[in-house]
Amino acid sequence: MQMSKMMIQPRIDYFHMIHGVSRRIIDQMPEDKLNYKPTPEVRSFSETVQHMYGSLEALMKMTKEGKFVEEDKAANLSKADLNKFVDDKFASAMKVWEGVTDAELNSKVQAWGSDFDAWQFPFFAVDEHWHHRGALTVYLRMNGITPIMIYDYQH
């Protein structure tokens, strides 16, 4: 199947709305709870956020570069630094997306032991984001915080 950037752009536009809500969800967690883990073997709230946005940037780079890109390892960040990380990774990912061509979208990328069409990676990015954002809302509730409405795109 041939894919064009024009066909994927509406999904990216929607992702901007998703990001706005995610940013507000991240802001709900108090700084002293950023390292909260419901169990020792899972990512903390901060690590999950860093994975969400680190993988977004990596997946967009895979789309553009046609090769596997490893995301940055999570660090112990303050709330201000976490918010900056989120903003920087989102901006970087969208800048990479702006430069993606139709030819690049229709190339193959080897990742995780399989070959994928590069056009799949922007979709993976949105799916990955939704998946982990759901965990963030659970982490908030486990800390007695009611998450904002996840479909409140107006704010």
Beta strands, then each sheet from edge to edge (+ up, - down):
strand 1: 108-111
strand 2: 114-117
sheet 1: 1+ 2-
end
